Amino acid sequence: MPTPTPNALAGTSSKARPGELRARVAMWLAANPTGTYSVTELSRQLGHSGGAVGNACETLVARGEAERMSNKPRLYRATATTAAAAAGCPGPPSAAPPSPNLVPPKRVVPPPGASPGAAGKPQPIVRPNGQAYHPRALANLPDVEALRKLRAANVPVLLYGPPGTGKTSLIEAAFDDLITVAGDGDTTVGDLIGEYTQDPGGGYTFVYGPLITAMQDGRALLLDDATLISPKVLAALYPAMDGRRQIQVKAHKGETITAADGFYVIAGHNPGVHGAVLTEALASRFSVQIQVGSDYDLATALSIDKTAVRIARNLAARVETGELGWAPQLRELIAFQKILTVLGAEAAFANLVGIAPLEDRDLVAEIVTKAVGRPITHLTLGRQL
């Protein structure tokens, strides 16, 4: 089978028919059965966004029509059934003439020591900010893999739990094409869909918002703190999430936008935060809802002070019984360790007491004092030096 040319396979992701991009990816892999290819390489050859191509690859893997050889980077190769998956691509693969200008894709080999498909502890994933995310268990899978499978099946997910438990970190680790909307009470429909902005010439140009961008490029869209956004604003999103996968941009000539393959919505919710309301309309859009708590075992693995971790576990247990309303999460424990390194243990424990909500502070101070073995109160300024 001759190698397909980019022109034979490329297309505009926003106009691709359902499954068309997946068939194009399958066609490319089937035409190059001995190679192992990254999402970046396939994206360049097919002329589609990396997010859309990556999700097409994951769908092929979930259907048994391709094989993922490694997770970091994500590398894919054809299987015996890949050629059949290419049947949906316009024009048979053999109809594409060889191109003298086409540079054959570079075969990417998994890093030394990596055993493709081998079982074992998943490796940390580097997030966009450079920090490492350590996968956790979810439905007998690494959480990042579970989320990718749900995306490939187009099953929206809502992650909920206290701030600082790693909801956003997980989503950033799972999806390398993520667009994030930081929700709050002031978020408007224009913040999601787009609005007119004055250009240098004094006129006005309509600038698409993150929702439209994610739909057109087939990318993942995170609604962080989604339950702080007004229900009237969120209603503008719902048609893109249901079977229509379309929205009408009334502010821009009534334009209709259809989601490309790979478009996916995931949301974060912090129960108990003032103003956060999980409405029935919003909850019904997310078929999977996952509670996220702090991984105190990870805190220990990160060499965070053992006494601080023990205090956090104690406070978390009291939150479970309703005795307390607050416990430090992984974010606070990481900050604790930094403060300990800079200012010492006394200041770090005092700050741990000080960041507790006022209604819980006395009991937190009592528990910290008992664990440390000396009186600890919240961090305060002393006398003038």
SULNOR-V643128 format. One record per pair of residues at least 6 apart in sequence whose C-alpha atoms are under 6 Angstrom apart, sorted by the first residue. I is the first residue (numbers start at 1). J is the second residue. Records with the same first field share a line. If there is no record, write none. Layout:
I = J  J
This chain:
1 = 31
3 = 31
4 = 96
6 = 45  46
9 = 24  46
10 = 46  47
13 = 48  260
14 = 216  260
20 = 89
22 = 56
23 = 85  86  88  89
24 = 89
26 = 82  85  86
27 = 86
29 = 78
30 = 78  82  83
33 = 78
35 = 107
36 = 76  77  107  108
37 = 75  76  108
38 = 74  75
39 = 54
43 = 49  50  53
51 = 177  219
52 = 218  261  262
55 = 262
59 = 152
60 = 66
61 = 67
65 = 81  82
66 = 78  79  82
67 = 76  77
68 = 75  76
69 = 75  76  116
70 = 116
124 = 132  133  134
125 = 132  133  173
126 = 132
127 = 173
135 = 142  143
136 = 142  143
137 = 143
144 = 174
156 = 265  266  286  287
157 = 266  286  288  289
158 = 266  267  268  286  289
159 = 268  289  290  291
160 = 268  269  270  291  292
161 = 270  291  292
162 = 270
164 = 329  331
165 = 293  294  329  330
177 = 219
178 = 220  221
179 = 221
180 = 221  222
181 = 223  224
182 = 224
183 = 224  225  226  229
184 = 228  229
185 = 228  229
188 = 233
189 = 233
192 = 209  210  211
193 = 209  211  212
194 = 207  208  209
195 = 206  207
196 = 204  205  206  207
197 = 204  205
198 = 204
215 = 259  260  263
216 = 259  260
218 = 260  261  262  263
219 = 262  263
220 = 263  264  265
221 = 265
222 = 266  267
223 = 267
224 = 267  268
225 = 268  269
226 = 268
227 = 269  276  277  278
228 = 275  276
239 = 246  247
240 = 246  247
245 = 258  259
246 = 257  258
247 = 256  257
248 = 254  255  256
249 = 255
294 = 329  330
304 = 337
312 = 328
315 = 327
316 = 327
318 = 324
319 = 325
336 = 348
339 = 348
340 = 348
350 = 376  377  378  379
351 = 378  379
353 = 365  378
354 = 378  379
365 = 377
369 = 375  376
